[in-house]
């Protein structure tokens, strides 16, 4: 799994395409994807919007079960998501629940991901890179 994160409108999707060589058409949009769609997608953009629609309000065990299933069924997924936990904590309980859900799922996946990059102003920084099983770094 390869996770690319960063603030809104920072060039994450373009960066993902350049890093992976995948065309835009290879990415499923989390804003419209069905619940099962991401388990078979090559890449997903707007993962945070998928979480808003499908996972907000679930308890910690349900979020972890979803993340575990996603990791097991689609370990090669390229996941592009906004960082939503920075800044002022929203007053609206639903907005807080959404941010917490995104944070919990992405944290679970990032611990297991082969690579995690953060993009700011179109410039990527590698946060985590694990060696392949054959010993090579990605």
N, C-alpha and C positions, 0 to 999 in steps of 0.2 A: 504494500500500500504506500502511496505517495500523497502526502497532504501538503497543500499550498494554502497558506492563510495570510491575512493582512487586513488592513482597513478597507472600507468601501472605496471603490473607484481607484485602486492603486495599481491596476494592470495585472492582476493575478491570473486571469484567464488567458491573456496573451502570453504571459510568462509560462503558464502550464503548457500551452501549445508549442512554444519554442523548446522547452526542456524535454518534452516527451515526443515531439514530432507528430502528435495527433492533430487532425484537422478539427475545426469547430464542430463539425457534424458528429464527431465521435463522443461528444459530451452531452449528457442528458441534463436538462435544466431542472434543478430542485424546486423551482417555483411551480412547475406543472407536472413533475414526475409522479406517477402512481407509487403506492407503497412498495410494491414488488419490483418496480423498474430498476432501482439502484443496485439490486442484488445481482444484476446481469449487465450493468453498464460498464463501458470502458472507462469513462470519466463522468464526473458529475460536477457541474458548476452551480453556484448558489445553494450549496448544501445547507447553509443556515436557514434558508427559506423552506427547504424540505422539512427540517426539524420543526420550524414554526407551524407548518401545516399538519404534520403527521405525528409529532412526538411531544409537543408542549403539553404539560400537565401530567405526564407519566411519572411514576415514582422512580427512585434511583435504580431499583432492581430491574424494572421494565426497560429503562434506558440502557443499562448495562447489557441486558439480554439482547436488545436490538443491536447494539454496537458489536457484541460478540458474534452474533449471526452474520452481520455485514462483513466483519473481518474474516470469518471462516469461509463464507460463500463467495466473497469477491476480494481476495487478498491482493490482487493486482490493480485495484481501483485507484484512479487518479481523482482525488477529492479536493475541490476548490471551495473555500469557505471564507466568509468575512469573520473577522474578530469582532465579537459583539459584547464582550465583557468589560471593555475599557470605558472610562468616562463616568458620568454621573449615573448613579443607580436610579432606575425609573421608579416613579411613585406607583404606577399601575402594577398590581400584582401579576397580571397576565404577562406583561413585558418582562418582569423579573423572572417569572417561570420560564419564559422563552429563552432568555439569556442563560439561565442556569442549565436548561436542557442542552443547548448548543455546547456550552462549556464542558458538561459532563461527558457527552458523547465524543466530542473532539479530543478531550484529554485521554479517554480510554483508547481511542484509535491511535492517537499520536504515540502513546507508550509502545504500541506494537508495530507502528509503521516502519517501513524500511528507510523512508526519508521524509523529513518535514522541512519545508522552506517557509520563510516569511518574506512577503513582498511589500516594499515601501517605495513609492514613486517609480514603479516598474523595475526596481532593482531587487533581486532575490538574495536572501541570506540563508545559508543552510544552517538549520538549527539542530538537525539530527541526521546522521547518515550511518546506517548499519551496514556491515559487510554482507555480501551475498553469502549463501551457504557454501559457495566454493572459495570464499575468502576475499573476493574483490569488492571494493566499495562502489556504490552506485553514484 
